[in-house]
């Protein structure tokens, strides 16, 4: 979504500048063309050369630099931007903007732009709580600026409290959401993700290799496109997408209960979770001890098929499943599509390089009940999510 977008990254002087370097790297990695404007104070913390090297563009620092004015100029820069991010935004910058002061290149360009502006304040907690600062932030919010709340924690000045600049990945998520087309407004999308765990005893469980990356990418993209998203997730170790309601579960039965509890409000269900098909017939209350026999038999009992249950009572909602296969991909996936009464199934052959469990990419095929098959190339999971949501948006008449 940031691909080929022009972003201006304004950098003020504060210790959080070191995080702006990583932010720039992530924006460039996402395909954006980023032009950096640094204040004089920012240059005291990190040299413009660092930002120039990572952005591949000259860094702008001077309002009255004739060469820069002729080649780009602050007005041209302001006009060209799809998005303007200021990170970190200091109390000084916020105060100047709120007061309409434009006395350096950053404030002048900010005043001249018509692009959406995302301010990422970072400062000492007492400065942040200061009533004058809060008044200024209020003025900017009312004027349509987007302002991220700082994180709480240990601050570089030695104080604990609110004032930390959020992680660069979080800022990128907000930036992406600001630029996304809001074609899923009005939809409530229930996404399941990750594995389930079925206990054998207090120490051991049955599970699988799902990391949750595929399901979380879908939840994130749907939220950015304007949907309300409920993410029902098994145990994973990845951050919750911004703005998404997370419901954490462990077992298949807990996932089933959570899905059924939210089903009524869902207009779309996407089941990317890798649900355990079986659980231990008996869960031991104490650790099972090693016996003298070499062979140990564990009796398993079938879990309810959540997707089949939803498919049997669709009541107008779009229901999409995933199929993780190691053989006969299309044939097996089609059987699941039809037997579970789905509107679409996303088939992934988990033996293919770069596809399936715990990788950043996936190679999937979309299978539809009318026999249509769309073959997608190997893509980042975030891009697979976008393509899937494009399909769903069309099914929902957007
Ligand atoms: O999480 P990642 O590491 O990113 O990996 C992604 C993924 C490989 C887990 C994902 O892309 C995927 O394929 N998810 C579905 C895995 C799976 O359980 O497939 P299945 O063929 O066993 O199940 C078919 C469908 O029925 C799935 O939508 C599953 O959620 C659902 N199901 C299965 C069993 C069950 N008891 N209840 C269910 O709802």
Boltz pocket constraint, residues with backbone or C-beta under 6 A from the ligand:
constraints:
  - pocket:
      binder: B
      contacts: [[A, 193], [A, 194], [A, 209], [A, 210], [A, 211], [A, 212], [A, 213], [A, 214], [A, 215], [A, 252], [A, 271], [A, 272], [A, 273], [A, 274], [A, 275], [A, 276], [A, 277], [A, 303], [A, 304], [A, 305], [A, 306], [A, 307], [A, 308], [A, 320], [A, 321], [A, 322], [A, 323], [A, 324], [A, 325], [A, 336], [A, 346], [A, 348], [A, 350], [A, 356], [A, 357], [A, 358], [A, 359]]
      max_distance: 6.0
